Amino acid sequence: MKKLSILTVSLALFGCGDDYNASQNNDSSTQTVETNVRTLNLKTFSQSEVCQYNFDATQEDYDVWNAENPEYFPIKVFPEINSQKFGLTIPSVTENEYNFIDYLASSKAQLSASDNEVDFSLPTTGIIAFEMQLKIPIYSLGNSSYTSRISLVGITNNGYSINSNFGFQSGTYDPEFGENPANVNYYMAYRLTDESGPTTSYYQNANTTNNSNNYQRLGIYINQATKQVGYIFNGVDQGYQSSLPAALQKLSFTISSGVAIYSNHLSGQELSSELITDRGSLQFNYPQGTTDICGNTI
């Protein structure tokens, strides 16, 4: 049986729906986004504490999931972890060692949670912000491929599920369009939690084929009063570009990367994905009064 990657199909764990192949279609209103939300074990922080997440799932936890889902490539913990930064250094391998590897940062609670559950309660007023940064390859991948993404799932206080991704892909293929050009993409979508009714989404794609900057950073700020969502991409404020049906009540995050090593073009490259949630580490300028997702004023 052919193995499946959790990054290239609809994830059994998180129901992330249309992922990187959506780069072939910028008409976001036609995208179908699954809203199969899982729980992440987070905790509420006071003003004096660092605002961060508890990615506490271990390789033992993943081994259990792997045994229960043999149709997927086995998932592994990231080999390099520094707080909320998860990375890997691509090894040099011989031809008989070519392989595909999936890495995941999750929590114990999320691996065993039921659908439509998230557990980090947000401030219900004001503007909240967080950032995500990807370190991506800037050289040709040859026959290899690399994908990474930071995913957000959440719920509103009126019964909608929210799904958002910030990701990169290079060397991947679409069954209709062939090889996808290297690109960074991000989207925000929502649908009723019971999956009835249409999906409303916002999608952006930036080609990185000739990119010389291997760091790509996205800031998202959400106005809970007006239900507007703004974006800052690589330091350029895009303003409010999308909206939510109601204030975002709770959310969760996951971080995942997949590398298919079928050449040595990636050998030695250090790649990473980082979630930035604490006010002291946010780099971009936000509207006055914005807080981090724990309610700490930036």
Beta strands, then each sheet from edge to edge (+ up, - down):
strand 1: 75-76
strand 2: 80-82
strand 3: 85-89
strand 4: 99-105
strand 5: 120-121
strand 6: 127-135
strand 7: 145-156
strand 8: 160-170
strand 9: 173-174
strand 10: 178-179
strand 11: 183-192
strand 12: 200-207
strand 13: 215-223
strand 14: 228-233
strand 15: 236-243
strand 16: 248-261
strand 17: 270-276
strand 18: 291-292
sheet 1: 1+ 4+ 16- 5+
sheet 2: 1+ 4+ 16- 7+ 8- 11+ 12-
sheet 3: 2+ 3- 17+ 6- 13+ 14- 15+
sheet 4: 2+ 3- 17+ 6- 18-
sheet 5: 9+ 10-
end
